[in-house]
Each structure stands twice: as structure tokens, then as C-alpha cells.
Amino acid sequence: MVVHDPGLRIPPQYGPFLSPQDLLRAISGSTDCDCPLAQWAGKLGSLYRAWLGDPSAEAIHQQVAGIVHEIDAWIAAQLPRPRSGVPRGTDSVGGVIARVAEASACAHWALHHMEDAVQRHRAWDHLAEMREGYEDLVALALAGLVRLPKSWPGIGWLAGATAK
């Protein structure tokens, strides 16, 4: 059973998750919610904004992967077990939140730096799709209708692996 702290201001229909609106506020650094997901979302938003300034920054990619893992480990302990026979999801909760943070950083960057209105619209449309996808994943996870995959650090993980 998920226990909610009434001081966190998270609507009960979202369980341990943030509402899509609160997630976007946290990503932008505009929230006073001190719950774990808001803190991690804020860090991801900050990292993606920094990454836009230096796309080759491998350290930022590693930090993002670490936060995604922290989110996935935390959320796994908060959710009910999925129902028997439900399909496996293709991305973890942390992965989806990271994608929303990335889309948000790109949309805001496009708004301030791109002259092409079509591309600006495309960036904001993508953010809207990611927000809706997050909301859908929340509903499925809370209902036990999806088995969430474990965290995966991505291709950067292979850099530390030893070849045969």
C-alpha cells in the first residue's frame, strides 16, 4: 500500500507520481514540492538545460543515467505489483521522466533561439506528446496494467565493460 504524506500536495489519483502539470513545474525548477520525484525531475531539467550548452558533455549523460536509476529504484518500491499477464512496458518511469525533461529543455531552447516557427511548434508538440505519454504510463502503472522494465544506463554503460 502506498502511503501519502498530506504535506506533499500530490493529488491522490497520482499515487507516488507527480501530476503532469507538477512534473513540468518541477522540471523547470518552479515547484516548492519537496517529494523525491520533484527533486529528481528538477535535477534532470537542470542537467538537460546544461547539456544544450555542451552536447558533448559525457558527464551530464552519466548524471542523467544515475538519476533515472534512482527514480526507478524508488518507484519500484512504491507501486503495486502488476497484474498477471499484463504487457511489459518499453521504458522505465525514470526514462520517461528524463524524456519529458529533455523535451522541455528543447522546447524552451527552441522558443528563445529558433527563428523557424514550424520547428518551434514541432518542439512544443513533442513536449505535449511526452507529457501525455507520462500521464498514460502513470495510469497504467497505478492500475497494475504494465510491467515496468528495470533501469538501463544506455550505451554509455558499455564504455566501462571489458570486451572478450
Disulfide bonds with the S-S distance in Angstrom:
none
